[in-house]
Amino acid sequence: MTHPSRPALFSRRAIARGLAAALLPAALLASPAYAADTQLRIGFQKSASLLTLQKSQGTLEQRLAPLGVTVKWIEFPAGPQLLEGLNVGAVDVGFVGEAPPIFAQAAGARFVYIGNDPAAPEAEAIVVPKDSPIKSVAALKGKKVALNKGSNVHYLLVRALERAGLKYGDIQPVFLPPADARAAFERGAVDAWAIWDPFLAAVETQSQARALVDGRELVHNYAYYLAARDYAAHNPRVIAALFDDTLAQAQWLKRHMAQAAAVIAPLQGLAPEVVTRTLERSQFGVKPLSPQVAGDQQQIADAFYGLGLIPKPIRVVEALPALAAP
């Protein structure tokens, strides 16, 4: 596939300066040079359509070659597992939903937010089987709801229950990764499933699952790029190159959605119509976190602490180098 020239939406020099200034001690910044890594290890989920496309094309490897940096792609089933990899040093950069970073920060993980994609509230939902007697979120009281613990849909479930006048304790959460959750959903072992695309699009398309509610008017469903704190501090040029390539891929995908779906579908093991549905509900275009996005993330953290889902309150700003207080 042929890409346009790199879009000038990110300033490589500004990213490098900003990350280094925020994360490196002044004495180290004053030194002539610091050691950079020779490999970028990217944690990704196969469900992340843009990264799956990016991995298949090899364009990031081409961009990083002049810096002497190679790329290793490491697949994870969901965001919480990816954050575990980031925390133990197995991953340098990862891409996840809203909730995993909050659980990870509460557990003491050393990472920083380095960017976010725009909100995509339609890309997650709470679904029931097509013939289920459950017609509303309020009817989930006492029912078993499958979800991946600590994932983006964890907050969707909390907000949906709240709006329906229910408490989190009014339902029976069943914590399962997506593949196991779908199996449980289809054999009737759970009553509902809180899930995101492309798993959502797949169960809607192939099993005619019915959405009780999606994220609209409830959550933003941002997606975040995270980096190990030390890696971000010492490799700002690599991160700038990553964003350059990600933006180029996103621009191409938006203009060639059918072609992109044809490339992505076999890599994800999904039908092209499932991938197309996913792409139509997705938003792409990485950018630095704004104060508004950071504030939304703090609201999620506060809600999780209030529900006892995380053991202590956190300040999201402490993981945001560009916004960190002096």
N, C-alpha and C positions, 0 to 999 in steps of 0.2 A: 504494500500500500504506500501511497505517496503522501507525505505530509506537507503542509505549508511551512514557510519559514517560521522560526520561533517567535511567538507573540511577545510584544514588549509590555506585558502586564506586570511583570515582576522585575525589579532591579536586582540583579545578582549582587552588585556591590553593596546595595542597601541591606540585603538579607545577611550578607557576610558580616558587615559592620554591626548590625543589630544583634545578631546571635552572639558574636564574639564579645561585644561590649556588655551584654546582659549576663553572660555565663562565665566568662573568664576573669580571673583576678587581674587587677590593674598591673601588677608586677609581671604577669605572664604576657599581657598584651604589649608591654613595653619591650619584651625580649625580641631578638631578631626574627625568630621563627618558632613554631611549635610543631610537634610531630603529628601528621595527619594519618588516618588509617588508609590502608590500601584495598580494603574491601567494604562495600556497603551491603549489609544484610537486611533485607526488607521482609518484614512479616506481613503476610497478606492472607485474606480469605478468598477462596475461589468465588465466593458470592460477590466480591468487589469487582464489578464489570470493567471499570476503567483500568484498574491495576492488572486484571487478567489480560486485557488487550495490550497494555503497555509491556507486560512480560513477554507476550508472544512476538512482539515486533523487534525487540532487541535495540530499540533506539536509545534507551537510557545507557546501555552498555557503550554505545558509540559516543555518547556525550561525555561519559566519564573516562574513556580511554586516554584522552590527552592529560588527564590529571593522575594517571597511573592507578586508577581505581577500578576494580572489578565489582560485579554485582552477584549476590546470592539471594535467590528468592526462597523463602521458607513459608510453607502453607500451614495455616491453622484452621480448625473447624469454626471458631467464633472469636469475638473480641476478647473475652476474659482470658482465654487460653493464650492469645497473642500477647496480652499484657504481662502474663506470667513469663513468657519468653523474653520480653523486653526487660523485665525486672531482674532476671537471673543472668542477663548479659548474652543471651543467645541471639538477640535481634537488636539492630541499631535504630531502625525506623519502622513504624507500623501505621496502619490505617484502620480505625475503629469507629463505632458509634458513640453516642453520648454517655452512656452509663459506665462502660468499662474503665475509663480513666478515673472516674470518681471512686469506684471501689479500689482501684490500684493506688490512688493517692492516699486514701484512708489507711491502706495497708503499708504505707511507707515507701512505695516504689519511687525511684529517682528517674523522672522523665519530665519533658517539657512539651507543651503544645507548640507546634511549629506552623500550623495552618488548619483551615477548615474548608470543606465544600459547602455550598449553599444548602438551605433547608430543603428537605424532601419529605413532607409529612404524609404524603400518600403512599410512600414506599414501605409502610409497616401497618399492620392491622391485627385485630383480634378476630379470628374466624371460627366458625362452627361447621359441622357437616351440613350438606345441603338440605337434608331432611330432619335436621335437629329441631326439636320443639322450642329451643331457646331463641327468642326473637329480639332480645335486648341485653345490654350489659347488666342491667338490674337483675335479670334472670340468672346470672352467673352465681348468685349467692348460694354457698354451699357446694359449688361445683368444682371439678378438677380442671385447672387451666395449665397447660404446658407452656413453658418458656425456658429460654437459656438464661440461667441466673446471671445477673450483672450485665446483661446485654442492653441494647437500646430499647427493646420492647419492655424491659422491666419498668421503665418510667411511663411508657404508654399505658401499661396495665394499671399502674398506680393512679394516673390522671383519669383514666376512663372510669375506674371504680369510684373515684372521688366525685366525678360529675354525676354518676348514677346514684349517689347517696349511699354508697357502700364503703366499707373499710377494707384495707388490704387483708385483714384477718378474716373477712367474710367469705373468702374463696380458699380453695386448697391449691396452692402453687405446686406444680410438679416440674422439677428442674431437669430438663433434658436438652442435649444439643440438637440442632435442627434435624439431622437424619433420624435420630431416635424418636424425636417428637413427632415427626410425620408418621412414622410407623405406629406409634401409640394413638395418634389422632385417627388414622384410617381404620384401626381395628376397634375403635371405640373405648380405649382404655382411659382417655381423657375426654372431657366435654367440650373444651375449646382450646385454641392454640394462639398465643401471641407470637407473631413471627414477622420477618422482614423479607424484602425481595433479595434474590429471585425465588426463594423458597415460597414466599407468599404468592407470587405470580404462578408458580408451578402448581400449587395445590388448588388455586382458583381455576386454572385452565384445565388441569387434568382430572381433578376430583370434584369440580364445581363447588368447592368450599364457599361458604357465604360469610361475608364480612359483617360483623356487628358494628364495628367502628374502625376507622383508620385514624391517622394522626392529625388530620385537619381539625383545627380549633382546639386541639389538645396539646400537641407537642410540635416542636420545630423539626426534630430529627436531623440535626446536623451530623456530619461525619468529620472526624478529626485525624490529622496527621500528627503523630507523636514521635519523639526521638528520645533516646537515652540522653540524660543531661550531659554527661561527659562527651558523648559522641557529637552532640549538637555544638558544644563549645569548641571542639577541636576541628570540626569539619564543615564550617559554614559554606564553603564553596561547593562541596558535594551536595548539600541540601538545596542550595540555589539551583544547581544543575538538575536535581530531581524535580524541582518545581517547574523549571523551564520545560522539561520533557513532559511532565504531567499536563501542563497547560496546552502544549501542542497536541497531545493525544486527545484531550477534551475538545479542543476546537475541531479537530478532524471528525471525531465521533458525532458531534452535534450536526455536522453537515452531511454525514454519510451513515445515518443510523442503521439503515437496512444492511449495508455492507458490514458495518461493525457487528451487528447481531449475527451475521453469517460467520464471522471470524470467532466470536466469543462462544456461540452455542456449543460447538463440539468440545471446546476446552472446559466448559462447565458441565458437560453431559446433559444439556437441556435442549429442548426443541427451540427452533428459531423464534416461534411466536411467543414463547415464554420470555426469552431474552428481550425481544422487542418490547413487550409489555413492561418489563423491568426498566429498560432504558427510557421509555416514555415517562415514567414516574420518577426518574432520577434527575439530580441536578449536579452539574460538574463545573469546576472552576475554582481551584484552590486559591485562597487568599489568607493574609494574616488575620488573626482573631481580632475583632473589634471589641470595644468595651461592652456593646450590647450583647454580642455572642457570649462573651465571658460571663456577663451577668445572668444570662439564661442558664448557663452551665452551673453557676453558683446556686440558682434556684433548685435545680435537680439535686445537687449535693445536700442542700438544706432539707429538702423533702425526704431524702433517703435517711438522713440522720434522725429526723423526726419520727420516722417509722421504725427506727432501730435496725435498718438494713446495713448501715456502716457503723463501726464502733465509736467513732469520734467525729466531731465537726471538722471540716476542712475549709481552707481558703484556696479556691481555684486559682486566684491571682498568683499564688506562690509557684505555680507551674506554668506561668505565662511570662516569659522573660521580657517581652515587649511592653507589658503592662505592669510589671512588678513594681511595687511601691519601693521608695528608696530606703 
